[in-house]
């Protein structure tokens, strides 16, 4: 599964969901779902905008976590 680190990154940069939505033009609901890790799909354009805005790489925003039990 993919883990989204948006909440951690925003916390480190002391950003609010409303700040990111206003500054990027991304729908507040989309950011909220990503922040709460409840998003089921995200447009590539949104990822591009967030990476540019937050000055992070895709690998810093998302992490693949193998949740299969051995």
ABEGO torsion letter per residue (X at the ends): XBBBAAAAAAAAAGBBAAAAAAAAGBBAAAAAAAAAGABABBBAAAAAAAAAAAGBBAAAABBBBBABBX
